[in-house]
């Protein structure tokens, strides 16, 4: 399975590399397979504002009846926030297939894949080809039955679970956008600047 996944990842590498450039957190074609164990996700480290994770998921029908699961985790440092998750690439056939991605707090994913409890998740989404180029973070926050969230996610450790549920193979490029949280003083200055501008116009 790993050799098939490597070949598929390499075939998509030329498409995805230009967007990922030096901001790769993980690329299965280079770094090897992400963990398939929800109790032991692959530990990743953010590289800057844009943090790409490129991987392949294989549905049960394409993998001898066994689903290929991907688990990884990373920490958003104090003073920063996870502002967006951009689906920069998603290749699948047929194009109507949807992938699954879930997010939870902590470095261990809280629910097993064979009996998932969505109430233990912060959120989840079912992205597809039509979502390429879009931020899917808010879609994840509105996943039915999950804990839910709105806006950015603050400092802390998060774990992710991705897979293809249909009998197909998907190649993903996810860009985790991590930005600095404006200091309270900076926000106040911005507010004062806007107030001063309104007074000058008045």
N, C-alpha and C positions, 0 to 999 in steps of 0.2 A: 504494500500500500504506500509506503514512504516513497519508493521510487516513482510510482505513478504520480503522487502528489508533487514530488520535486519537478518532474517533467512539466506538469501543468503549471506550476508556479513559475518555472523558467519561461514558459511560453507567454505568460502574462507580464513578465518582468519588464520587457521592453515598453509595454504600454504604461505600466504603473511607475517605473523608476523616475521618469521625468518629474512627476508630481511629488514623489517621496524625497528625491535628492538625498541630502545628507541628514534628513530628519527621521531616518528609520529607527524605530524601536525594535522591530523584529521583521524579518522576511524569511519565510520557511524555505525558500529556494537557497538561501545563504546560511541561515542559522539553524535549520533543522525543524522538525515537527514540534508544534506547540503541544503542551501537555494534554492528554485525554483524561486526566484524573481530576475530578472536581475537588478532591481534598489536597491536591498538590499542584495548583496552577503554575504555569511558567512565570517566573519573576521578571518583569520588564522595568526599565528605567526611562523616565522622560528625558528628551534631549533639548527641549526648547519650547517654542510656541506650538509648532507643528510636529506631531509624533505619529508616524505611520506604522501600522501593523498590517502586513500582507500575508495572507494565508489561504489555504484551500480546504474546503469542507466537502466531504463525500457522503451522499445519502446512502441509506441502507441498501437500496436496490443496485447501487454501483459498487458495493463493497462486500459482496458475499453475505448480505444480511446483517452486517454490523455497521452501525453509524460511526462516522468519524467526528468526534467531539473536540472542541478547542477550548481550553481554559487558560487564562492569563490574568495577571494582577500587576498593578503599579500604584505608587503613592503620589498624590498631589501634595506638594510641600506647603507648609504654613506660609501664608501670604499670597497663595496662588489658588486658582479655581479651574475646574474642567468646564470650559465655556461652550464647547461644541464637540460633536462627533460627526465629522463629514464623511459620508460614504463616497470616497473618491473613485472607487471602482467596484464593480460587481458583474462578473461574467458567469452566465449560467445558460443551460439549454434544456428545455425550452425557456424562453425569456420570461414566461409567466411564473416560473418558480420563485418562491420566496425563501429567504434564509431566516434564521432566528438568532437574535442576540439578546442576552439578558445581562443586567448589572446588579451587583449586590455590594454591601459594605463588608470590608474585611479582606484578608488575604487568602481565605479559604471560601470556596463557593458553598453556600449554606444548604443546598438541596441536591439530592442525587438525581441523575438524568432519567432513571427508570421510574421515579415517583416524584416528579417535580412539584414543589409547593410554591406557587407564585406569590403567596403572601410574604414569603421570606425575601423576595426580590425588591430592590428599589424600583425596578421597571424592566421593560423588555419591548422589543419591536420585531416586526416581520418585514425587513427591507427587501426590495427587489430592484430590478434594472431601472425602473422609473424613478427610483430614489437617488440614483447616482448624481453627485454634485450637491446633494441636500444635507442639511444638518438633521440627524435622526435622534439627537439627544432628547428633545422635547417629546417626540413620539414614544421614546422609551419611558419617559416619565408618566405617560398616560396609559401605559399597558394595563389592561383590565385585570383587577384583582390584586395588583401589586401595591406596594406601599405608596408609590407615586411621588413625584416632585415636579417643581416648575423652576425654570431658570437654570443658572449654573450650579454645579456641585462644588462645594468648598473643599478645603484641605482634608485629607484623609486617605485611607487605602481602599481601593475598589477592585473587585474581581469581576471577570467577564466570562460568559459562556456563549459560544457561537456554534451553530451547526446548520446543516441542510436536512430538512425533514423528508423531502421527496427523494425519489431515486434519481438523483442527478449529482453533478459535481459543480461547485461554485468556487470562483476565485475572488477574494475580497481584498480591498484596500481601504482600511479605515484610518482616518486622520483624527487623532485625539488632540484637540486644540486646548492648550493650557496657557492661561494668561494671568498676569499679576493682578491682584485685587487692589483697586485704588485705595490709598490711605485715606482715613477719614478727613484729614486736613486738606488733602487734594480735592476731595468732593466738596468740602466747604468752600474752598477757593473757587472752584468751578461755579458754585452757586452764587457767590459774591460777584464773580465776574459777569454772570448773566444779569444780576440785579443792577450792577453799575451800568451795563450796556443799555438796559431798559430805561434807567434814569437819564442817561445822556440823550437817548432818542426822545424822551419825554421833554 
